[in-house]
């Protein structure tokens, strides 16, 4: 992967990507501490017993079947309005004790360490990512052999699990334990069973953007420009009534395709991805409260997992921030280029590029927009 992209990452995400995916290995062994701190048994206990977690953020499976939600959820009211799908921790723990696997789904949406990992992975890979966690009691297996419609990275955070992975040369048994990461390409059949102790592992799914999808998005406007006219009557008896006209229209379409500005199409794809990620603003409340007190000596930090891509638009500049874009004057480009190359800074670092008022206005806005955070 290119070095500038790796510079966007730090800690867990960089370790995960550079050591597992970019090296194209099936397994990788590393320091167990690299990833185990992202989700512990205590963390899962907190989510199950001391939070208001609801379906579909959780599901429970046993012996290859997903159990009905009614077997582990309950209803409640909040401010006089009904709530459904709340996890009943007593029921969930009883099912777990009986051999069921508890799945925490979409973990990147509500568990901050995983949220950060996924944010950094998405920026590094350029593909949407997701994360689930699987808590399995000793000796149990939650799901039968199955395959996923996306690439998967797996890492163990507690206990161990024996994986049965099927390839072109038959099945292979792989033991995952803390410190071991595994990559499963799309469509790889697999199943896993916990060993002598409880098992907790995280799967990171890569929902790949494909060439087909890019071509479909690029050609959507071309196809939409074709008049939606009726086919002529009688073509079932005389298909030649369509042949020449279809050839003419395909020729016109091919000529139109040949004129597509590929640079503009790629820019549109980059813009689409880097304005559609979920907002990730941990600590944002503190930033809002300290916004007006930011001065030349306030230490600021690039928020992990947030890109800063600059696209010129005449005398203006679009700054793509992941979940949105902002419009700024083009003359700010040198300052933004300097800022995006740093991990930390104080507004005073931009003194050679902007006057005092301009650099404070810029830094305060970038804190408000989520690219920068105040170091506390």
C-alpha positions, 0 to 999 in steps of 0.5 A, spaced: 500 500 500 502 507 498 506 510 504 501 516 504 495 512 505 499 508 511 500 515 514 493 516 515 493 510 520 496 509 527 496 503 532 491 497 531 489 499 524 496 500 521 498 493 524 492 489 522 492 492 514 500 492 513 501 485 516 495 481 514 492 484 508 497 487 504 502 481 505 497 477 502 498 471 507 492 466 510 495 467 517 499 472 521 502 471 528 503 478 532 504 480 539 497 478 542 496 485 545 496 488 538 488 487 537 486 483 544 485 490 547 479 492 542 474 487 545 475 483 552 470 479 555 469 484 560 467 489 555 462 484 552 459 483 559 458 490 560 454 490 553 450 484 555 448 486 562 449 493 563 447 497 557 440 497 553 443 493 547 437 491 542 436 487 536 438 487 531 445 489 534 445 482 537 443 475 535 444 468 538 445 462 534 446 454 537 447 448 533 447 452 526 440 455 527 439 462 529 434 462 535 428 466 535 429 473 538 423 472 543 427 467 547 432 472 549 429 479 548 424 483 552 419 489 552 420 496 556 417 503 555 421 509 555 418 516 556 411 512 555 413 509 549 414 502 548 421 499 546 422 492 543 428 488 542 431 489 548 436 484 550 434 480 557 441 479 560 438 473 564 435 469 558 441 471 554 446 468 559 442 462 560 442 460 553 450 462 553 451 457 559 447 452 555 451 452 549 449 458 544 453 463 541 452 470 542 453 475 536 454 482 537 452 485 530 455 492 527 460 492 533 463 498 529 457 502 530 457 502 538 463 500 541 469 505 540 475 501 539 472 497 534 469 504 531 476 507 530 479 501 527 473 500 522 474 508 520 481 507 519 481 501 515 475 504 511 480 510 509 486 505 508 482 500 503 477 505 500 472 499 501 466 499 506 467 495 512 463 492 518 465 488 524 461 483 528 464 479 535 462 472 536 462 469 544 462 462 544 462 457 550 467 452 551 466 446 546 461 449 542 459 451 535 454 456 533 454 455 525 455 450 520 459 450 514 458 456 511 461 462 506 460 469 506 459 474 500 465 479 502 472 478 504 473 477 512 479 478 517 478 474 523 482 475 530 481 472 536 481 476 543 480 471 548 480 463 548 481 459 542 477 456 536 478 451 531 477 453 524 475 448 519 477 452 512 475 449 505 479 450 499 481 447 492 485 442 496 480 440 501 479 442 508 484 445 513 484 445 520 486 452 523 487 454 531 486 461 532 488 464 539 490 471 541 495 474 536 493 470 530 489 473 525 486 470 519 484 472 512 478 469 508 477 471 501 470 471 499 466 465 498 471 461 502 467 455 506 468 455 513 466 453 520 469 454 527 468 451 534 471 453 541 476 449 545 477 448 552 475 455 554 470 461 552 472 463 545 471 471 543 473 473 536 472 479 531 470 478 524 471 484 520 468 484 513 470 488 507 464 490 503 468 490 496 467 496 491 468 492 484 469 494 477 462 492 475 459 497 480 464 503 478 462 501 471 455 501 472 455 508 476 459 511 471 455 509 465 448 510 469 448 517 466 449 515 459 444 509 459 439 514 462 440 519 456 437 514 451 430 515 450 425 511 453 421 509 447 417 503 445 420 498 441 416 497 434 410 493 434 411 486 430 418 485 432 416 478 435 414 476 428 420 480 424 426 481 429 430 484 423 425 490 425 430 491 431 437 489 429 439 495 425 436 500 430 439 496 436 446 496 432 445 504 431 443 505 438 449 501 440 454 505 436 451 511 438 452 509 446 459 506 444 461 513 441 458 517 448 462 512 452 468 513 449 467 521 450 467 520 458 472 523 462 475 518 466 478 523 471 471 526 472 468 519 473 474 517 478 473 524 482 466 522 483 467 515 485 472 518 491 467 524 492 461 519 493 465 514 498 468 520 502 462 523 503 458 517 505 461 514 511 458 514 518 460 520 522 465 518 528 466 524 533 468 521 539 469 527 544 465 532 540 462 534 546 468 537 549 470 540 542 464 544 542 465 546 549 472 549 548 471 551 541 471 559 542 477 558 547 482 555 541 488 560 540 495 559 537 497 555 542 491 550 543 494 543 541 490 540 536 490 533 533 487 529 526 481 525 528 483 518 527 479 515 521 478 521 518 480 523 511 482 530 508 482 530 501 482 536 497 479 537 490 479 544 486 473 547 483 475 553 480 477 558 485 474 554 491 476 548 494 472 542 496 475 538 502 472 531 503 472 529 510 469 522 510 461 523 512 461 530 508 465 535 504 466 543 506 467 548 501 473 553 502 476 558 498 482 556 494 487 560 497 487 556 503 490 550 499 497 551 502 495 551 509 490 545 508 496 541 505 500 543 511 495 541 516 493 534 513 501 532 513 501 533 520 498 528 526 498 534 531 499 541 531 497 548 534 494 553 530 501 557 530 504 552 526 500 555 520 503 562 521 507 562 515 501 561 511 495 564 514 494 571 518 492 570 526 485 571 524 485 566 518 488 560 521 484 561 528 478 561 523 480 555 519 482 551 525 476 552 529 472 550 523 476 544 522 474 542 529 467 543 528 467 539 522 470 533 526 477 533 522 481 536 528 480 534 535 482 538 541 488 534 545 486 534 552 
